[in-house]
Amino acid sequence: MANSAQAKKRARQAEKHRQHNMSLRSKLRTSIKKVVNIITAGNKVEAQAAFKIAEPVIDVMVGKGLIHKNKAARHKSRLNARILAMQSS
């Protein structure tokens, strides 16, 4: 356990940051799942609208350092590809 005042403060800060990051990560996952669920339901117009909402959320998480920029690009690319594939099928 932390002995010095500095170590105790860092432990408090770490816990606060952990909880904040968990809530942000939850928001990110929820926005992605909403798009995926609408794609699964087969509604292209709603899927595009949900993707427009999810895309800035993903970008914000990159800016906050929660996820890597390549992971964000991968998520956006795959979601967009699934939406575009709905048109052809």
N, CA, C and O atoms as a MOPAC input file, in Angstrom:
PM7 MOZYME 1SCF
protein

 N      0.84800 1    -1.19200 1     0.00000 1
 C      0.00000 1     0.00000 1     0.00000 1
 C      0.88200 1     1.24000 1     0.00000 1
 O      2.04200 1     1.20600 1     0.41000 1
 N      0.29800 1     2.33300 1    -0.47100 1
 C      1.04800 1     3.58600 1    -0.55700 1
 C      1.38600 1     4.11000 1     0.82400 1
 O      0.53700 1     4.12900 1     1.71600 1
 N      2.63000 1     4.53600 1     0.99800 1
 C      3.07900 1     5.04500 1     2.29300 1
 C      3.18500 1     6.56700 1     2.31200 1
 O      2.74000 1     7.20800 1     3.26300 1
 N      3.76400 1     7.13700 1     1.28100 1
 C      3.96500 1     8.58200 1     1.28100 1
 C      2.69800 1     9.30600 1     0.81800 1
 O      1.82200 1     8.71000 1     0.19100 1
 N      2.62000 1    10.57000 1     1.12900 1
 C      1.47700 1    11.38600 1     0.71400 1
 C      1.38900 1    11.45300 1    -0.80700 1
 O      0.30300 1    11.42800 1    -1.38500 1
 N      2.55500 1    11.53900 1    -1.44100 1
 C      2.58200 1    11.59200 1    -2.89700 1
 C      2.01900 1    10.31300 1    -3.51300 1
 O      1.24000 1    10.36800 1    -4.46400 1
 N      2.41300 1     9.17300 1    -2.97200 1
 C      1.93900 1     7.88700 1    -3.49000 1
 C      0.44100 1     7.71800 1    -3.25000 1
 O     -0.26400 1     7.15000 1    -4.08400 1
 N     -0.04400 1     8.21100 1    -2.11100 1
 C     -1.48000 1     8.13100 1    -1.81700 1
 C     -2.27300 1     8.98900 1    -2.80600 1
 O     -3.33200 1     8.58200 1    -3.28300 1
 N     -1.75400 1    10.16600 1    -3.10400 1
 C     -2.42700 1    11.05000 1    -4.05200 1
 C     -2.44400 1    10.43100 1    -5.44800 1
 O     -3.46300 1    10.47500 1    -6.13700 1
 N     -1.31800 1     9.85700 1    -5.86100 1
 C     -1.25500 1     9.22500 1    -7.17800 1
 C     -2.23300 1     8.06200 1    -7.26700 1
 O     -2.82600 1     7.83000 1    -8.32100 1
 N     -2.40900 1     7.32200 1    -6.15600 1
 C     -3.36800 1     6.21100 1    -6.14500 1
 C     -4.79200 1     6.74300 1    -6.31400 1
 O     -5.59600 1     6.16100 1    -7.04100 1
 N     -5.09800 1     7.85700 1    -5.63500 1
 C     -6.42500 1     8.47200 1    -5.77700 1
 C     -6.65300 1     8.93900 1    -7.21200 1
 O     -7.72100 1     8.72300 1    -7.78500 1
 N     -5.65100 1     9.57200 1    -7.77500 1
 C     -5.76900 1    10.07900 1    -9.14600 1
 C     -5.92800 1     8.93200 1   -10.14900 1
 O     -6.71800 1     9.01800 1   -11.09000 1
 N     -5.17300 1     7.87200 1    -9.93300 1
 C     -5.24300 1     6.73100 1   -10.83900 1
 C     -6.63800 1     6.12100 1   -10.84200 1
 O     -7.15700 1     5.74900 1   -11.89400 1
 N     -7.24200 1     6.01900 1    -9.66000 1
 C     -8.59100 1     5.46500 1    -9.56600 1
 C     -9.60700 1     6.37300 1   -10.25800 1
 O    -10.50800 1     5.89200 1   -10.94500 1
 N     -9.45900 1     7.67800 1   -10.07400 1
 C    -10.37100 1     8.63500 1   -10.71600 1
 C    -10.24500 1     8.55900 1   -12.23700 1
 O    -11.24800 1     8.56500 1   -12.95000 1
 N     -9.00300 1     8.48500 1   -12.72600 1
 C     -8.77800 1     8.38700 1   -14.17500 1
 C     -9.30300 1     7.06200 1   -14.72100 1
 O     -9.85000 1     7.01600 1   -15.82300 1
 N     -9.14100 1     5.99000 1   -13.95700 1
 C     -9.61500 1     4.68100 1   -14.40200 1
 C    -11.13100 1     4.69800 1   -14.58700 1
 O    -11.64400 1     4.20200 1   -15.59000 1
 N    -11.84300 1     5.26700 1   -13.61800 1
 C    -13.29800 1     5.32200 1   -13.70900 1
 C    -13.75300 1     6.20300 1   -14.86600 1
 O    -14.70900 1     5.87200 1   -15.56800 1
 N    -13.06600 1     7.32500 1   -15.06400 1
 C    -13.40300 1     8.21200 1   -16.17400 1
 C    -13.18800 1     7.51200 1   -17.50700 1
 O    -14.03200 1     7.59300 1   -18.40000 1
 N    -12.06000 1     6.82500 1   -17.64200 1
 C    -11.76800 1     6.10800 1   -18.88200 1
 C    -12.76400 1     4.98500 1   -19.13000 1
 O    -13.13200 1     4.72200 1   -20.27500 1
 N    -13.20400 1     4.32000 1   -18.06000 1
 C    -14.18300 1     3.24500 1   -18.21600 1
 C    -15.49700 1     3.79100 1   -18.77600 1
 O    -16.11300 1     3.16400 1   -19.63700 1
 N    -15.92400 1     4.95100 1   -18.29200 1
 C    -17.17600 1     5.52400 1   -18.78800 1
 C    -17.04400 1     5.94100 1   -20.25300 1
 O    -17.97200 1     5.75700 1   -21.04000 1
 N    -15.89100 1     6.50100 1   -20.61400 1
 C    -15.66900 1     6.87700 1   -22.00600 1
 C    -15.62500 1     5.64600 1   -22.91000 1
 O    -16.18800 1     5.64600 1   -24.00400 1
 N    -14.95500 1     4.61100 1   -22.44200 1
 C    -14.86300 1     3.37800 1   -23.22800 1
 C    -16.23800 1     2.75100 1   -23.40700 1
 O    -16.54300 1     2.19700 1   -24.46300 1
 N    -17.06900 1     2.84200 1   -22.36700 1
 C    -18.42900 1     2.32300 1   -22.45400 1
 C    -19.22900 1     3.09500 1   -23.49500 1
 O    -19.97400 1     2.50000 1   -24.27300 1
 N    -19.08000 1     4.40600 1   -23.51400 1
 C    -19.77000 1     5.24700 1   -24.49600 1
 C    -19.34000 1     4.87000 1   -25.90900 1
 O    -20.16800 1     4.79600 1   -26.81700 1
 N    -18.05200 1     4.63300 1   -26.09000 1
 C    -17.52000 1     4.23500 1   -27.39200 1
 C    -18.12800 1     2.91300 1   -27.84500 1
 O    -18.60900 1     2.79500 1   -28.97100 1
 N    -18.10200 1     1.92800 1   -26.96600 1
 C    -18.61700 1     0.60600 1   -27.32200 1
 C    -20.11100 1     0.64700 1   -27.60600 1
 O    -20.59300 1    -0.04100 1   -28.50600 1
 N    -20.84500 1     1.44900 1   -26.84200 1
 C    -22.28600 1     1.56400 1   -27.04600 1
 C    -22.58000 1     2.15500 1   -28.41500 1
 O    -23.46300 1     1.66700 1   -29.12100 1
 N    -21.85700 1     3.19200 1   -28.79800 1
 C    -22.11200 1     3.82400 1   -30.09300 1
 C    -21.80100 1     2.86900 1   -31.24200 1
 O    -22.50900 1     2.86300 1   -32.24900 1
 N    -20.75600 1     2.06800 1   -31.10100 1
 C    -20.42200 1     1.08900 1   -32.13700 1
 C    -21.47200 1    -0.01200 1   -32.19500 1
 O    -21.87300 1    -0.43200 1   -33.28000 1
 N    -21.91900 1    -0.48100 1   -31.02900 1
 C    -22.92300 1    -1.54200 1   -30.99600 1
 C    -24.25100 1    -1.09500 1   -31.58700 1
 O    -24.95700 1    -1.89200 1   -32.20500 1
 N    -24.59900 1     0.18300 1   -31.40100 1
 C    -25.84100 1     0.68400 1   -31.98300 1
 C    -25.80700 1     0.57500 1   -33.49800 1
 O    -26.78500 1     0.15900 1   -34.11900 1
 N    -24.68100 1     0.94900 1   -34.09100 1
 C    -24.54800 1     0.86000 1   -35.54500 1
 C    -24.63100 1    -0.59600 1   -35.99200 1
 O    -25.32900 1    -0.91800 1   -36.95300 1
 N    -23.91900 1    -1.47000 1   -35.29400 1
 C    -23.89700 1    -2.88900 1   -35.66300 1
 C    -25.29200 1    -3.50100 1   -35.56900 1
 O    -25.69900 1    -4.26800 1   -36.44100 1
 N    -26.02400 1    -3.15800 1   -34.50600 1
 C    -27.36800 1    -3.70400 1   -34.34100 1
 C    -28.31500 1    -3.22800 1   -35.44000 1
 O    -29.15000 1    -3.99800 1   -35.91600 1
 N    -28.19300 1    -1.98100 1   -35.84100 1
 C    -29.04600 1    -1.46200 1   -36.91500 1
 C    -28.66800 1    -2.09700 1   -38.24700 1
 O    -29.54000 1    -2.38300 1   -39.06700 1
 N    -27.38300 1    -2.31900 1   -38.46800 1
 C    -26.94500 1    -3.00300 1   -39.68700 1
 C    -27.53000 1    -4.41100 1   -39.71900 1
 O    -28.00800 1    -4.86900 1   -40.75700 1
 N    -27.49000 1    -5.09100 1   -38.58500 1
 C    -28.03100 1    -6.44400 1   -38.49600 1
 C    -29.52800 1    -6.45400 1   -38.77400 1
 O    -30.05000 1    -7.38400 1   -39.38900 1
 N    -30.21800 1    -5.40000 1   -38.30900 1
 C    -31.66200 1    -5.30000 1   -38.54800 1
 C    -31.96200 1    -5.04800 1   -40.02100 1
 O    -33.04900 1    -5.37800 1   -40.49600 1
 N    -31.00300 1    -4.46000 1   -40.75400 1
 C    -31.16000 1    -4.29900 1   -42.19000 1
 C    -31.68400 1    -2.95100 1   -42.63400 1
 O    -32.09400 1    -2.80600 1   -43.78600 1
 N    -31.68300 1    -1.96500 1   -41.76200 1
 C    -32.17100 1    -0.64000 1   -42.12700 1
 C    -30.98000 1     0.24700 1   -42.49100 1
 O    -30.24800 1     0.70900 1   -41.61600 1
 N    -30.79800 1     0.47500 1   -43.77900 1
 C    -29.61100 1     1.19900 1   -44.24500 1
 C    -29.64100 1     2.67200 1   -43.85700 1
 O    -28.61600 1     3.23200 1   -43.46600 1
 N    -30.81100 1     3.30400 1   -43.96200 1
 C    -30.90600 1     4.73300 1   -43.66400 1
 C    -30.59300 1     4.98900 1   -42.19100 1
 O    -29.84400 1     5.90900 1   -41.86400 1
 N    -31.16100 1     4.18100 1   -41.31200 1
 C    -30.88000 1     4.32800 1   -39.88300 1
 C    -29.41600 1     4.01100 1   -39.57800 1
 O    -28.80200 1     4.65000 1   -38.72200 1
 N    -28.86300 1     3.02900 1   -40.27700 1
 C    -27.45900 1     2.65300 1   -40.06200 1
 C    -26.54100 1     3.80800 1   -40.43200 1
 O    -25.56600 1     4.07500 1   -39.73000 1
 N    -26.84200 1     4.48700 1   -41.52100 1
 C    -26.03000 1     5.63300 1   -41.92200 1
 C    -26.12700 1     6.76200 1   -40.90000 1
 O    -25.13300 1     7.42000 1   -40.59200 1
 N    -27.33700 1     6.97800 1   -40.37700 1
 C    -27.52100 1     8.02800 1   -39.37100 1
 C    -26.76900 1     7.68700 1   -38.08800 1
 O    -26.13200 1     8.55200 1   -37.48700 1
 N    -26.84500 1     6.43000 1   -37.67400 1
 C    -26.14900 1     6.00300 1   -36.46400 1
 C    -24.63600 1     6.08100 1   -36.65400 1
 O    -23.90400 1     6.41600 1   -35.72200 1
 N    -24.17600 1     5.77400 1   -37.85500 1
 C    -22.73800 1     5.85800 1   -38.14600 1
 C    -22.25300 1     7.30100 1   -38.08700 1
 O    -21.14500 1     7.57100 1   -37.62200 1
 N    -23.09300 1     8.23400 1   -38.56600 1
 C    -22.72500 1     9.65800 1   -38.50400 1
 C    -22.59900 1    10.12800 1   -37.06400 1
 O    -21.81100 1    11.02800 1   -36.77300 1
 N    -23.36000 1     9.53300 1   -36.16600 1
 C    -23.27100 1     9.87700 1   -34.74800 1
 C    -22.05800 1     9.19000 1   -34.11100 1
 O    -21.37700 1     9.78700 1   -33.27800 1
 N    -21.79000 1     7.94800 1   -34.49700 1
 C    -20.70900 1     7.16900 1   -33.88500 1
 C    -19.32700 1     7.63000 1   -34.33900 1
 O    -18.36200 1     7.54100 1   -33.58000 1
 N    -19.22900 1     8.11600 1   -35.56000 1
 C    -17.92200 1     8.49200 1   -36.11000 1
 C    -17.22100 1     9.57400 1   -35.28700 1
 O    -16.04500 1     9.40400 1   -34.96700 1
 N    -17.88300 1    10.67700 1   -34.92900 1
 C    -17.19100 1    11.66700 1   -34.09100 1
 C    -16.87000 1    11.15600 1   -32.69400 1
 O    -15.88000 1    11.57500 1   -32.09400 1
 N    -17.69800 1    10.25400 1   -32.16900 1
 C    -17.41200 1     9.67700 1   -30.84800 1
 C    -16.10300 1     8.90100 1   -30.89900 1
 O    -15.28000 1     8.99400 1   -29.98700 1
 N    -15.91600 1     8.13900 1   -31.96300 1
 C    -14.68900 1     7.37300 1   -32.13600 1
 C    -13.49000 1     8.31900 1   -32.24200 1
 O    -12.44500 1     8.08100 1   -31.63500 1
 N    -13.65200 1     9.39100 1   -33.01800 1
 C    -12.55500 1    10.34900 1   -33.19200 1
 C    -12.19200 1    11.04700 1   -31.88700 1
 O    -11.01700 1    11.30400 1   -31.62300 1
 N    -13.19500 1    11.35500 1   -31.07100 1
 C    -12.93500 1    12.00600 1   -29.78100 1
 C    -12.11700 1    11.08900 1   -28.87900 1
 O    -11.21900 1    11.54900 1   -28.17300 1
 N    -12.42200 1     9.80200 1   -28.89900 1
 C    -11.68500 1     8.85600 1   -28.05800 1
 C    -10.21900 1     8.75600 1   -28.47800 1
 O     -9.34500 1     8.51200 1   -27.64600 1
 N     -9.95600 1     8.94700 1   -29.77000 1
 C     -8.56200 1     8.98700 1   -30.22700 1
 C     -7.88300 1    10.22300 1   -29.66100 1
 O     -6.75200 1    10.15200 1   -29.18000 1
 N     -8.57000 1    11.34800 1   -29.71900 1
 C     -8.01400 1    12.58400 1   -29.20800 1
 C     -7.71900 1    12.53500 1   -27.72600 1
 O     -6.77900 1    13.17600 1   -27.25600 1
 N     -8.51100 1    11.78200 1   -26.98400 1
 C     -8.31300 1    11.64100 1   -25.54800 1
 C     -7.26900 1    10.57200 1   -25.21700 1
 O     -6.89600 1    10.40000 1   -24.05600 1
 N     -6.80300 1     9.85800 1   -26.24000 1
 C     -5.77900 1     8.84300 1   -26.02000 1
 C     -6.33900 1     7.52900 1   -25.50800 1
 O     -5.59000 1     6.69100 1   -25.00500 1
 N     -7.63400 1     7.34000 1   -25.62800 1
 C     -8.25600 1     6.12200 1   -25.12300 1
 C     -8.00900 1     4.93700 1   -26.05200 1
 O     -7.80700 1     3.81000 1   -25.59800 1
 N     -8.02800 1     5.20400 1   -27.36200 1
 C     -7.71600 1     4.16000 1   -28.34100 1
 C     -6.72200 1     4.73300 1   -29.34600 1
 O     -6.58000 1     5.94900 1   -29.47200 1
 N     -6.04900 1     3.85300 1   -30.04800 1
 C     -5.06300 1     4.25200 1   -31.04900 1
 C     -5.77800 1     4.70400 1   -32.31900 1
 O     -6.87900 1     4.23900 1   -32.61300 1
 N     -5.16600 1     5.59200 1   -33.05700 1
 C     -5.79500 1     6.13200 1   -34.26000 1
 C     -6.03000 1     5.05300 1   -35.31800 1
 O     -6.99700 1     5.13000 1   -36.07500 1
 N     -5.16100 1     4.05900 1   -35.37400 1
 C     -5.35200 1     2.98600 1   -36.35100 1
 C     -6.54100 1     2.11200 1   -35.97700 1
 O     -7.25400 1     1.62600 1   -36.85400 1
 N     -6.76000 1     1.90900 1   -34.68600 1
 C     -7.92400 1     1.13300 1   -34.24200 1
 C     -9.19800 1     1.88100 1   -34.59400 1
 O    -10.18000 1     1.27500 1   -35.02400 1
 N     -9.18600 1     3.19300 1   -34.41400 1
 C    -10.35400 1     4.00800 1   -34.75500 1
 C    -10.62300 1     3.93300 1   -36.25600 1
 O    -11.76800 1     3.78200 1   -36.68100 1
 N     -9.57300 1     4.04000 1   -37.04800 1
 C     -9.72400 1     3.96800 1   -38.49900 1
 C    -10.26900 1     2.60700 1   -38.91600 1
 O    -11.09800 1     2.51800 1   -39.82200 1
 N     -9.81100 1     1.56200 1   -38.26500 1
 C    -10.28200 1     0.21100 1   -38.56800 1
 C    -11.77000 1     0.07200 1   -38.25900 1
 O    -12.52300 1    -0.47600 1   -39.06500 1
 N    -12.19900 1     0.56800 1   -37.09100 1
 C    -13.61600 1     0.50600 1   -36.71900 1
 C    -14.46900 1     1.26500 1   -37.74000 1
 O    -15.47600 1     0.74900 1   -38.22400 1
 N    -14.06000 1     2.48200 1   -38.05800 1
 C    -14.84700 1     3.29800 1   -38.98400 1
 C    -14.90100 1     2.65600 1   -40.37000 1
 O    -15.95000 1     2.64000 1   -41.01400 1
 N    -13.77300 1     2.13300 1   -40.82000 1
 C    -13.71500 1     1.51100 1   -42.13500 1
 C    -14.61200 1     0.27900 1   -42.21300 1
 O    -15.33600 1     0.09200 1   -43.19000 1
 N    -14.56200 1    -0.55000 1   -41.19100 1
 C    -15.36200 1    -1.78600 1   -41.21100 1
 C    -16.85100 1    -1.49400 1   -41.10100 1
 O    -17.66200 1    -2.13300 1   -41.77200 1
 N    -17.21500 1    -0.53200 1   -40.25900 1
 C    -18.62300 1    -0.17400 1   -40.15000 1
 C    -19.13300 1     0.39400 1   -41.47300 1
 O    -20.21700 1     0.03500 1   -41.93300 1
 N    -18.35100 1     1.27700 1   -42.07800 1
 C    -18.75200 1     1.87800 1   -43.34600 1
 C    -18.85100 1     0.82200 1   -44.44400 1
 O    -19.76300 1     0.87300 1   -45.26900 1
 N    -17.93500 1    -0.12100 1   -44.46100 1
 C    -17.96500 1    -1.19000 1   -45.46700 1
 C    -19.21500 1    -2.04100 1   -45.31200 1
 O    -19.81600 1    -2.45500 1   -46.30400 1
 N    -19.60700 1    -2.30100 1   -44.07000 1
 C    -20.81600 1    -3.10100 1   -43.83800 1
 C    -22.06200 1    -2.33600 1   -44.27600 1
 O    -23.01100 1    -2.93000 1   -44.78800 1
 N    -22.05800 1    -1.02100 1   -44.07600 1
 C    -23.19800 1    -0.21800 1   -44.50200 1
 C    -23.27800 1    -0.19000 1   -46.03300 1
 O    -24.36100 1    -0.32600 1   -46.60200 1
 N    -22.13900 1    -0.01400 1   -46.69000 1
 C    -22.12500 1     0.00800 1   -48.15300 1
 C    -22.50800 1    -1.34700 1   -48.73400 1
 O    -23.12400 1    -1.40900 1   -49.79800 1
 N    -22.15700 1    -2.42000 1   -48.05900 1
 C    -22.49300 1    -3.77300 1   -48.54900 1
 C    -23.99000 1    -4.03300 1   -48.46900 1
 O    -24.50400 1    -4.88700 1   -49.19200 1
 N    -24.69100 1    -3.32200 1   -47.61300 1
 C    -26.14200 1    -3.50200 1   -47.51800 1
 C    -26.82200 1    -3.10600 1   -48.81100 1
 O    -27.84300 1    -3.69000 1   -49.17500 1
 N    -26.27700 1    -2.13000 1   -49.50900 1
 C    -26.85400 1    -1.62500 1   -50.74700 1
 C    -26.81600 1    -2.67400 1   -51.84000 1
 O    -27.79200 1    -2.83700 1   -52.57200 1
 N    -25.70400 1    -3.39000 1   -51.96300 1
 C    -25.52300 1    -4.33400 1   -53.05500 1
 C    -26.27500 1    -5.65100 1   -52.82900 1
 O    -26.58400 1    -6.36300 1   -53.78500 1
 N    -26.56700 1    -5.97200 1   -51.56800 1
 C    -27.24500 1    -7.25500 1   -51.34400 1
 C    -28.73700 1    -7.12200 1   -51.29200 1
 O    -29.44000 1    -8.11600 1   -51.10900 1

